[in-house]
Amino acid sequence: MERSVPCTTVLDMAFRSRRLEALLGGRVDQLTYEQVAALVDVEAAAEAEDLDYKRELTASDPKGKEELAKDVCSFANHTGGILVVGLAESGGIPSKIMDLDVANWDAWLRHLAQVIGSTTAPPVRYEAYPLRDPDDPKQGFLILAVPRSAHGPHAVTTPPVKPSEKVLRYPRRTGSRTDWLTETDVATAYHRRFTDAADRGQRLLDVEREALAGIPASNMPKLLVTMAPEVPGDMPINRESYERHRGDILQELFFERVRIGSRRLIATADERTVNYQYCELHRDGAGAWISGLPVQVLSFDGTQYNYADVNVLVGELLSMVQHLATHARDRAGVSGTMLIKAAVCEAPYRHPQGPPRPHLNPMLPFRIDQNDKWGTPRVALSTQACAYADAEAVALVDDLADGGTELVQAGALIADELVQAFGIPEAAFTGRPRSGSPSSR
């Protein structure tokens, strides 16, 4: 497979989507001709808000140029997506291979770049991937991958083929169809474009504070992970999307309830236990997750403590970070970096942005300790209790959502700073990457 990036502005990274990668069998920039051909008659591969098919791409006449501009703008103005050219569809489902007959791929790709650059404003960024038929290299498919844009809204600037009234020419993908933005939608999108450069650190604090305000009174230790994208995404919330996201959250994250809040989804579980889970997934891709830490009560030097094992804490931390990053990437279309903050506290009111101290008893000091090298019994390794500790990191959303080495490295960085507040040099947890060597997934 050859790779071409005929963008008016080169992309910082390839378009990524966990849903599409699971459907297609690999990353968009690594697909083969055979993988795309195998989509024929696959109902799960039906057109959706992030996937469209064209049997051909005629970008030489006014109608063809308008359609191409509309297709790429609609993805860029929503959550991003891919356009597969060379597959006919019936009822939205791929039905027949219609190989593109292009003897000179490079010249054709340059033509597409010129058309997109001149018919969209601001020019839409995209990546093009020609997939040659192994039996006939002059034929094959073309994939256009369009990430969600931080520079929207993108307009179609080519003259309309058909006269239209009250259409502002700003398309956006909605389900498997393309709609046009209203004047209010356009004004809102422009406002977001000019405010996106605001301090993301403040956004992180706002998300954290709102989550703390949503949990019930408690005097038990909590782990709080908050994330905010450097460039905000957009997760439209309507009846259709809510039902889809609700099903995913209940199935994948094992929450018990999902409800709609102000520009967010709110998920909860274990509401009557000390392991209470509370998660807010914001429309812009930000998120906060508060987890009740599993603890034991131990006595040390005549004092009782709430005790959490470092392996349990880090395991929860990594899972929370990965799932919040997956929300940002796959529901809100975020790309680029995420700001991450993790905090542990002996009770929510100990958090600087936490609620007032509740009239609940008992409340014990909090420690994080580890097993000894033999695994038995538990040995107090921390030198002090700590009421509150936090740590921050920055990482690419794709690396966090994909898991593996990068996720573990980010988790180790955060975990080290957290446990150092308890007098432990580093979090020697299971699966930690050693210096100079990759970690296990």
Buried (B, 14 or more C-beta within 10 A) or exposed (E): EEEBBBBBEEBEEBBBBEBBBEBBBEBBBBBBBEBBBBBBEEEEBBBBBBBBBBBBBEBEEEBBBBBBBBBBBBBBBBBBBBBBBBBBBEEBBBBEBBBBEBEEBEEBBEBBBEBBBBBBBBBBBBBBBBBBBEEEEEBBBBBBBBBBBBBBBBBBBBEEEEEEEEBBBBBBBBEBEBBBBEEEBBEEBEEBBEEBEEEBEEBBBBBBBBBBEBBEEBBBBBBBBBBBBBBBBBBBBEEEBBEEBBEBBBEEBEBEEBEEBEEBBBBBBBEEEBBBBBBBBBBBBBBBBBBBBBBEEBEBEEEEBBBBBBBBBBBBBBBBBBBBBBBBBBBBBBBBBBBBBBBBBBBBBBBEBBBEEBEEEEBBBBBBBBBEEEEEEBEEBBEEBBBBBBBBBEBBBBBBBBBBBBBBBBBBBBBBBBBBBBBBEEBBBEBBBEEEEEBEE
